[in-house]
Amino acid sequence: MIEFNIHTYPDFGANAEISTFRAESGISEYNVMLHSTRLVGSFREQLEGLHKALHEIEENLFGCRAHAVIKRYFISDAANQTATVEELVSEFSPCAVSIVQQQPLDGSKVALWVYLQDGIPVPQRNGNGTFSYKHNDCTHYWTGYRHMSGGSSEQQTRALLEGYEEDLALHKCHIADNCVRTWFFVRDIDTNYAGVVRGRRDNFEQMGMTPTTHYIASTGIQGSHAEPGVKVMFDAYAVKGLKKRQMSYLYAPTHLNPTYEYGVTFERGVCVEYADRQQLFISGTASIDNHGNVLNVGDIRNQTKRMWENVEALLAERQHSFDNVVQMIVYLRDIADYQIVKQMHDERFPQIPKVIVWASVCRPTWLVEMECISIKESVNPEFVPL
């Protein structure tokens, strides 16, 4: 069962869109999208308002039962704002944290996505931005804000993946077997994305991932770090303890083609099945057909509609629909398209927690892209519980 609520906190200058997934047994999952309504305030004032609202939510709505597993801060000016985020985030219990310059397009300086679960222990720090927690027979690893300076985007991508693989190996895990989802945030994506593609493809080949095996669900999108030398940042999610059949991939061949056909190496989406639920993680999806062609060039309305149609087709492979979507992130190349895209999303998805940010997609002709998470109850007693 999924519940949707919107809570306003005028004293804090914030509002929160919240989705709650409750199963008959097991843990509940919460996605919270916090937005600042104090648009004339300083960055610190806006951030403090979001944090006060989050404290209120955790204490009064969740009763301190839920622990955050990842927080992602969408900020407007990384060079001037990152230090403030790093200072104030320490007010909360530890979890993976991601900080990326992707300006919220509602006029604010900061928005915040928080993914929480109850019935789990407080995540433990594993180093290099990774936090883990164990529940039943699985250990979950959330990684945020990995980055490095120096070298090309290709070199940074290789180094980030090699470092991530080394860290997973300490826990007897591997990217190919255990990684569920990745995010690559790329500075000046029109220039640097080709290097990310090469670095990821070469690394995956070395790890035995090919078109005949599988890749990893992923978003590759514009996003900047405070340091100019950081060309690529990396977030990821991995799980240890799943049976092989618990993780499968989404293709929607009537609408989309395998990404390797146009030279990139990621999956359109991934399904993780537990004893009582299915989680779908949909990769960054845009207006594309099943031959890899960009559709509706220059037309933001029809690109948005085709993007939805493609996501719908991916969801339908596991009998999900937008009714099961618990959060979405929408990326826009041109801020002038914001009012159109916001109106379209508000009309169709008034309840789903969402944020629309300024972030170019990996092809210049793509004007809009989205990713989302979907959850649905199911009964799979042969599978490991969440």
N, C-alpha and C positions, 0 to 999 in steps of 0.2 A: 504494500500500500504506500502511495506517495501522497504527501500533503504539501501544499504550497502556501506560504504566508509572506506578507510584506509588513514589516514593522518600521515605524518612523520614530526617530529620536530627535525632536526639535531642539532640545537642550544641548545636544551634542553636535548638531548640524550634520546628521547622518540618517540614512535609511538602509534597511537590510532586506534583501530578497532571500528567502530561505526555502529550500526543499528538504523534506524529511522522508526517508525511506524506512519503514518499519516492517520487519518480518515477524511472523508469529513466534519464532524462536530465533535466538542469535542476536547479533548486534544491529543497532540502527546506524544509518549513515545520514549525514547532514552536509549540504552544500550551502554556503552563505556567501552572497555577493553584496559587499558593502560599498555604498556610494556616499560621497560628501555632498551635502546640500549647502555648505557654507562657502559659496563660490568666491566670496570676496576675502576670505581668510588666507593667512599665510599657509605654506606647506605644512609647517609644524602644527598649526591649529587644525587644519583639515585632518591630518594623520591622527592627532590625539583624539579628535572627535570619533573617527572610525574605531580606534582602540577602545574608547569608552563604551561605544555601542556594542562592540564584540564582548567586552567584559560583562555587560548587562545581559547579553544573549546567553553566554556560557553559564552565568550564575542563576538567572531567573527562568530562562526557557529550557535549558538543558540540565539545570540542577547540578552543574559541575560533574556530570557523568561522562561527558564527551571530551575526547582529547583531539586536538588538531593533529593531522598527519602531514599537511603541507599548507603553507600560506604563500600566495603569490601577490606581490605588490606591483601594480601598474602605475608608473610614475611619469611625470611630464618632463623632468630635467634631471637625469641621473647624476650628472656632475655635481649638482648643488643639493641634491635631496637624499642620495644614498646613505650618507653618514647619519642623517637623522633617523632613517628607517632602521639602520643597524643599531643605533642607540636605543630606540624605543621598543623594538621587537623583543628585547630582553625582558620586558615586563611579563611576558607570557611563558607558559610551560614550553619546553623545547619541542621543536618539530622542524622538518625541512622548510627552508625559507627560500623563495625566489624573488629577486628584485630586478625588474626589467623596465627600461624606458620604452613604454608603449602608452602614450598619453590617452587617458580617458577622454572621450569626445563629448561628454556632457558639460564641459566647461570647468571641471574640477582638476586639481593637480594630482589626485591619487584615488585609486579604487583598490579594493582588496577582495580576493577570492580565498576562502578558507574551507577546506575539506576536513570534516571531523567524523569520528566514529566513537560510539560508546561501547562499553564492555571490553575495552582493550587497555593494556598497561600504558603508562606514559612512554612515548617513544624515547629510545636511547640513542645518544650521539655515537656514530661510528667513525667520524672524521670525514674530511673532504665534502662537507655539506650533506652527508647521508645520515639518516635517522632510521631506526628499525624498531619494530615491535613484534612480539610473537603472540599468536592467538590460535588455539587448537593446535593443529599440526603444521601451520604455515608461519613463516617469518616474512614480513613485508618491509621493503627497503625503499624509502622515498629520498630522492636526491634533488637538491636545488642549488642553483647559482654556481655551478662549477664553471671555471673560466681560467684563462691564462693569458699573459701578454707575450708579445714577440712572435715573429713568424707570420706566414700567410694564413688565410682562413683554412686552407687545406691542411697545413701543418698543425694548426690549433685543433681542428676537428679530429685528426688522427690521434693527437696527444690526449685529448679529452676522452676519447673512446678507449684508448689503451689504458689510461689511468683508471677509468671506470671498470674495465674488465679486471684489472689487477685488484681493485678493491673488492669486487664481487668474488673473485677467486679466494680471498681470505675467508669467505663464508661458504666456500664450496659451491659457488654459483657461477653462471656464465651468462653473458648477454644473450647468446643464441637460445639458451634453454630457459632462462628465468626472467629476462626483461620483458615487461608488458608494454611500456609506453615511453617514448622519448619526446623531448622538445628541443629544437635548436633555434636559438635567438641570434640573428645574424646582423651585425652592423653593416649598413650600406648594402642591402641584400642584392641590389641589381649588379653590384660589382663582385661581391664576395660569395654569393650562393654557389657558383660553379665550383669553387674550391671546397665548400662543404660537401657537395655531391661527390667529388672525387675522393676526398678523404674518407667519407662514410663508406662508399662503395669498396674501396681498397681494404679498409679495415674489416668490413663484413665478409669479404672474400677470404681473408686470412683466417677468420673464425669459422669458415665453412658454410656461410649463408650464401645461397645462390637462388636464381629464379626457380629451381626445382625443390628447394627446401622452404624457407620462409624468410621474411625480413621482420622489421619491428614497426608497429604503429607509431606514427610520428607527425609532428608539426614542424615545418621549417619556415620561419617568419622573421620579418624585420624586428629587431630589438637591440637596444644598446646598453652597455655597461658604462660606469662612470669613467673608466680609464680608456682613452682613445685607442690604446694598443690592443684592447680586447676586441677581437673581431667576431668571436663565437662564444656564446654561453650555452649551458646544457643543463636540462632537468631530466629526471628519469624516475621510473617506478619499476621495481622488480619484486617477484615473489618466489620464495623457496618453499618447496613442499607440495606443490601441485602435482597431481597425476597428469600424464601427458595429454589425456583427452580433455582436461579441464580448460585448456587454452586453444582457441582456434581463430581463424582469420576471416575477414569479411571482404568480399570482392564486388558484388553487384555488377556482373558482367554486362547486363543490359544497358547500364548507364556509364560504367567506368572501365578502363582497361588496366592491366597490371602496370605498375609504375615503371618496372624495368624496361618496358617497351619504349619509353622515351628517356631512358638513361639514368633514372633515379632508383633508389633502393629503400622503399618503405612500404608498409602495408596500409590499405585504406582504413582498416579498423581491426580491432581485436575483441573477441568475446572470452571472458573468464567466467567459468561456471563453477558455482559452489553448491553445497548441499541444498541451500534454500533460495538462491538467487543467481541471476545472470547480470554481470556488469559488461557493458559495451563501452569501449573507449574509441571514439570516432576521430580519426586523424584530421588534420587540416584539409578541408574539402572546398572546392571552388566550382566555377561554371565550366565544366569540361565534359566531353563525350567519351564514348568507349573506344575511340581511336586516338585519344590524347589531344584532341583539338580544343582550343579555347572557344567557347560559345558566347554569343551576344556581345561581341567586342564593342566597348564604348557605351553599353546600355546597362546601367546599374540596376534598374528594376528587374530586367529579365535575367541578369546574372544572378541576382539574389534568388529569384524563383528557381532557376536551374540548380543552384547550390542546394537549396532546400530539397529539391527533387532527388538529387544524388544522395544526400544524407538519409532521406526517407528510404531509398532503395537499400542502403547499407543496413539501416535499422531493421528493415523487413526481413533480411536474411535470417534473423533469429526471432522473428515474430514480435519485434518491438515496433513502436511508433513514436512520434513526438510526444505522446502522452506519457511515455516512460523516461523522457529526458529530464535530468535533474539539474543540469547547468549547461551554459553555452558561452563561448567566447567568440566574438565576431571581430574580424580584422578588416580595416578599410585602408586603401591606398590614398584616397583623396578625401580630405576632411569635408569638402563641399558636398559629399554624398551622405553625410551623417543624418540629416533630417529625414531624407527619404528612407534610408535603411532603418533608422530607429522607428519611424512610423510603421513600416512594414512588419518589423519584428514585434512591436508592441501590439499591433492588431492581431497577429496570428498567435503569438506566444506571450500573452499578458502576464502569466504567472511564473514562467520559468526564470530562475536567477540567471542574469546575463550581464555582460559588459561589452561595450563596443569601444574599440581602441584604434588609435592611429598606428597602423603597421602595414607596410607594403608586403604583398604576396610575392612569391618567388618568380612569377612571370609578370612583366610590366603590364600586359593586357588584362590580367586578372584584377578586378577592382575590389573584390570582396571575397573573404574566405571565412569559414567557421569551423569550430571543433565542438564536441560535446561529450557528455557522459550520460549513459542511459542505464537504468536499473529496473529489473523486473523479477517478481517472485517466480520461483520454480521449485520443483521437487526432484532432487537428484541424490538419493540417499547413498549411492555408491561413491559420491565425490567427497573431497575433503571440505569441511566447513570453512567459512571465512575466518 
